[in-house]
């Protein structure tokens, strides 16, 4: 399923959401300007490598934040930013600008922490905003359960436009991440996707969003 838009319109300008998208885009442009060797060092310096984390050094934990602003290719960043654009604007509208920014960053940290727990020995740098965005998706499910998501759904190799309830769309997405994470633990999935970051971020957003949303 590929989301195109939702049926909820935000009543506030999503300033922070646009700022996050712009910041991710600028950093990605900087990444592709580095060249192969420079990019390799940059990703290993600022990406999150679970195997190198140490309780004795606060510096090694800085990538908990920086890694969520790095991406591994055009498809990676465009997919993440498109999803953030669709779902983040309404969540920011309900939380407010400042609380949304704090919520987004905490979702990213929670997502990275979940991946560290399940893949503590991994020497592969973990990068991408998808863990933080997963938290936004969890928040969206709680705040807008009756919304509908217009999506492209492949049916026998033909993409069909379907409006799905947010509960169905996001519920299926979460189950897919959970199942893929379980397969990764069994060694059946080796495509270097941080499935447990998606699961952890989504769960964090789902559980904590009301702490940030306040009363309507």
ZANU-844021 format. One record per residue (C-alpha): residue number from 0; residue in three letters; y, x, z. Coordinates in steps of 0.05 Angstrom, whole numbers, plus 5000, padded with zeros to 4 digits. Example, Ala and Ser with C-alpha at 12.3 -4.5 7.8 and 13.67 -1.06 7.14 Angstrom:
BEGIN
ATOM;0;Ala;4910;5246;5156
ATOM;1;Ser;4979;5273;5143
This chain:
BEGIN
ATOM;0;Unk;5000;5000;5000
ATOM;1;Unk;5069;5026;4981
ATOM;2;Unk;5128;4990;5016
ATOM;3;Unk;5187;4971;4973
ATOM;4;Unk;5232;4933;5021
ATOM;5;Unk;5230;4887;5080
ATOM;6;Unk;5258;4817;5089
ATOM;7;Unk;5302;4833;5149
ATOM;8;Unk;5374;4854;5137
ATOM;9;Unk;5408;4897;5189
ATOM;10;Unk;5475;4872;5216
ATOM;11;Unk;5500;4942;5231
ATOM;12;Unk;5508;5003;5186
ATOM;13;Unk;5451;5050;5200
ATOM;14;Unk;5494;5112;5209
ATOM;15;Unk;5442;5154;5247
ATOM;16;Unk;5386;5135;5200
ATOM;17;Unk;5427;5158;5140
ATOM;18;Unk;5447;5221;5178
ATOM;19;Unk;5373;5237;5191
ATOM;20;Unk;5356;5226;5118
ATOM;21;Unk;5413;5271;5096
ATOM;22;Unk;5395;5326;5146
ATOM;23;Unk;5322;5326;5123
ATOM;24;Unk;5345;5329;5051
ATOM;25;Unk;5393;5387;5062
ATOM;26;Unk;5340;5427;5100
ATOM;27;Unk;5290;5414;5044
ATOM;28;Unk;5339;5439;4992
ATOM;29;Unk;5348;5501;5034
ATOM;30;Unk;5272;5509;5037
ATOM;31;Unk;5263;5508;4962
ATOM;32;Unk;5318;5560;4954
ATOM;33;Unk;5281;5612;4996
ATOM;34;Unk;5227;5631;4948
ATOM;35;Unk;5153;5637;4964
ATOM;36;Unk;5156;5693;5015
ATOM;37;Unk;5218;5668;5050
ATOM;38;Unk;5190;5597;5053
ATOM;39;Unk;5125;5622;5083
ATOM;40;Unk;5162;5657;5139
ATOM;41;Unk;5210;5599;5149
ATOM;42;Unk;5153;5549;5157
ATOM;43;Unk;5115;5593;5205
ATOM;44;Unk;5177;5607;5246
ATOM;45;Unk;5202;5536;5252
ATOM;46;Unk;5139;5495;5240
ATOM;47;Unk;5094;5477;5298
ATOM;48;Unk;5032;5521;5303
ATOM;49;Unk;4990;5493;5361
ATOM;50;Unk;4949;5558;5369
ATOM;51;Unk;5012;5599;5383
ATOM;52;Unk;5043;5555;5436
ATOM;53;Unk;5050;5588;5504
ATOM;54;Unk;5071;5559;5571
ATOM;55;Unk;5105;5626;5587
ATOM;56;Unk;5156;5620;5531
ATOM;57;Unk;5204;5562;5520
ATOM;58;Unk;5221;5590;5452
ATOM;59;Unk;5152;5575;5425
ATOM;60;Unk;5162;5501;5441
ATOM;61;Unk;5226;5495;5401
ATOM;62;Unk;5186;5476;5339
ATOM;63;Unk;5169;5410;5374
ATOM;64;Unk;5238;5390;5349
ATOM;65;Unk;5250;5434;5288
ATOM;66;Unk;5183;5419;5255
ATOM;67;Unk;5201;5346;5245
ATOM;68;Unk;5257;5366;5197
ATOM;69;Unk;5213;5408;5151
ATOM;70;Unk;5172;5384;5092
ATOM;71;Unk;5119;5413;5047
ATOM;72;Unk;5139;5385;4979
ATOM;73;Unk;5176;5331;4940
ATOM;74;Unk;5124;5277;4951
ATOM;75;Unk;5122;5293;5025
ATOM;76;Unk;5196;5286;5037
ATOM;77;Unk;5209;5229;4988
ATOM;78;Unk;5152;5187;5018
ATOM;79;Unk;5177;5200;5089
ATOM;80;Unk;5250;5187;5075
ATOM;81;Unk;5235;5124;5035
ATOM;82;Unk;5195;5096;5093
ATOM;83;Unk;5250;5116;5143
ATOM;84;Unk;5302;5082;5099
ATOM;85;Unk;5263;5016;5097
ATOM;86;Unk;5244;5011;5170
ATOM;87;Unk;5294;5054;5207
ATOM;88;Unk;5357;5014;5191
ATOM;89;Unk;5334;4952;5228
ATOM;90;Unk;5307;4990;5287
ATOM;91;Unk;5373;5027;5293
ATOM;92;Unk;5409;4960;5288
ATOM;93;Unk;5372;4935;5349
ATOM;94;Unk;5374;4999;5390
ATOM;95;Unk;5444;5022;5374
ATOM;96;Unk;5463;5090;5345
ATOM;97;Unk;5456;5135;5406
ATOM;98;Unk;5393;5105;5433
ATOM;99;Unk;5361;5105;5364
ATOM;100;Unk;5373;5179;5357
ATOM;101;Unk;5343;5195;5425
ATOM;102;Unk;5285;5148;5410
ATOM;103;Unk;5271;5180;5342
ATOM;104;Unk;5270;5250;5371
ATOM;105;Unk;5225;5230;5429
ATOM;106;Unk;5177;5197;5380
ATOM;107;Unk;5173;5262;5342
ATOM;108;Unk;5159;5302;5405
ATOM;109;Unk;5106;5252;5427
ATOM;110;Unk;5074;5254;5358
ATOM;111;Unk;5071;5331;5359
ATOM;112;Unk;5043;5331;5429
ATOM;113;Unk;4987;5284;5408
ATOM;114;Unk;4969;5330;5350
ATOM;115;Unk;4970;5390;5396
ATOM;116;Unk;4922;5356;5443
ATOM;117;Unk;4871;5340;5389
ATOM;118;Unk;4880;5405;5348
ATOM;119;Unk;4902;5457;5399
ATOM;120;Unk;4866;5514;5363
ATOM;121;Unk;4898;5500;5295
ATOM;122;Unk;4935;5558;5263
ATOM;123;Unk;4964;5514;5208
ATOM;124;Unk;5038;5499;5216
ATOM;125;Unk;5051;5425;5227
ATOM;126;Unk;5114;5400;5192
ATOM;127;Unk;5144;5334;5171
ATOM;128;Unk;5181;5274;5198
ATOM;129;Unk;5122;5227;5193
ATOM;130;Unk;5105;5230;5268
ATOM;131;Unk;5176;5209;5287
ATOM;132;Unk;5175;5157;5232
ATOM;133;Unk;5109;5130;5258
ATOM;134;Unk;5145;5117;5323
ATOM;135;Unk;5198;5078;5284
ATOM;136;Unk;5142;5037;5253
ATOM;137;Unk;5113;5021;5321
ATOM;138;Unk;5182;4999;5345
ATOM;139;Unk;5190;4956;5282
ATOM;140;Unk;5125;4921;5296
ATOM;141;Unk;5148;4900;5365
ATOM;142;Unk;5220;4883;5346
ATOM;143;Unk;5207;4847;5280
ATOM;144;Unk;5135;4820;5282
ATOM;145;Unk;5152;4762;5236
ATOM;146;Unk;5184;4804;5182
ATOM;147;Unk;5150;4811;5114
ATOM;148;Unk;5141;4876;5076
ATOM;149;Unk;5143;4874;4999
ATOM;150;Unk;5090;4924;4978
ATOM;151;Unk;5055;4950;4916
ATOM;152;Unk;4981;4939;4927
ATOM;153;Unk;4929;4968;4879
ATOM;154;Unk;4879;4916;4856
ATOM;155;Unk;4827;4943;4808
ATOM;156;Unk;4875;4999;4786
ATOM;157;Unk;4932;4950;4774
ATOM;158;Unk;4990;4950;4823
ATOM;159;Unk;5011;4880;4846
ATOM;160;Unk;5073;4862;4885
ATOM;161;Unk;5053;4827;4950
ATOM;162;Unk;5093;4806;5010
ATOM;163;Unk;5053;4822;5073
ATOM;164;Unk;5070;4804;5145
ATOM;165;Unk;5094;4865;5183
ATOM;166;Unk;5037;4856;5232
ATOM;167;Unk;4986;4861;5175
ATOM;168;Unk;5020;4918;5138
ATOM;169;Unk;5033;4962;5200
ATOM;170;Unk;4968;4942;5233
ATOM;171;Unk;4928;4964;5173
ATOM;172;Unk;4968;5028;5169
ATOM;173;Unk;4954;5045;5241
ATOM;174;Unk;4880;5031;5235
ATOM;175;Unk;4877;5077;5174
ATOM;176;Unk;4910;5133;5214
ATOM;177;Unk;4864;5123;5273
ATOM;178;Unk;4802;5123;5230
ATOM;179;Unk;4825;5184;5191
ATOM;180;Unk;4840;5220;5256
ATOM;181;Unk;4770;5205;5280
ATOM;182;Unk;4741;5232;5215
ATOM;183;Unk;4783;5295;5223
ATOM;184;Unk;4752;5307;5292
ATOM;185;Unk;4683;5301;5260
ATOM;186;Unk;4702;5352;5207
ATOM;187;Unk;4697;5301;5151
ATOM;188;Unk;4771;5306;5132
ATOM;189;Unk;4802;5373;5115
ATOM;190;Unk;4867;5357;5078
ATOM;191;Unk;4912;5384;5134
ATOM;192;Unk;4945;5317;5149
ATOM;193;Unk;4966;5310;5222
ATOM;194;Unk;4933;5243;5232
ATOM;195;Unk;4938;5245;5308
ATOM;196;Unk;5013;5257;5303
ATOM;197;Unk;5018;5191;5266
ATOM;198;Unk;4975;5156;5318
ATOM;199;Unk;5013;5187;5377
ATOM;200;Unk;5081;5172;5348
ATOM;201;Unk;5063;5100;5331
ATOM;202;Unk;5034;5088;5400
ATOM;203;Unk;5096;5119;5434
ATOM;204;Unk;5143;5076;5394
ATOM;205;Unk;5102;5014;5406
ATOM;206;Unk;5100;5023;5481
ATOM;207;Unk;5170;5049;5496
ATOM;208;Unk;5216;5013;5447
ATOM;209;Unk;5236;4960;5498
ATOM;210;Unk;5262;5015;5544
ATOM;211;Unk;5313;5031;5489
ATOM;212;Unk;5326;4963;5459
ATOM;213;Unk;5354;4929;5521
ATOM;214;Unk;5368;4854;5520
ATOM;215;Unk;5384;4817;5456
